[in-house]
Amino acid sequence: QVQLVESGGGLVQPGGSQRLSCAASVPIFSLFRMGWYRQAPGKQRELVATITTGGTTKYRDSVKGRFTISKDNAKSTVYLQMNNLKPEDTAVYYCVAEQSSTYWGQGTQVTVSS
């Protein structure tokens, strides 16, 4: 069983930055892949970014060049650095980890508004 705890959400103005953190209860090098999904009101959950054990990253097109996913194995934590935030980035952001099963965090709200 893998537990994931997200933090770092909140209210930010358009054009601003925010960093999300996801702390895992197991060493993250034991996890095949970790990532972030988001879900806006009335919309389906969508993939934002992923990072593999080897450090390979993948992003959805709408966040490329603005978001960066990274990890710190020593802290068992994955980060999502979000820059130049737009109102359409407003959503609940979920951390996900893949091992033999898929595990989800509880989600953290990110609101981009002036």
Disulfide bonds with the S-S distance in Angstrom:
Cys22-Cys95 2.01
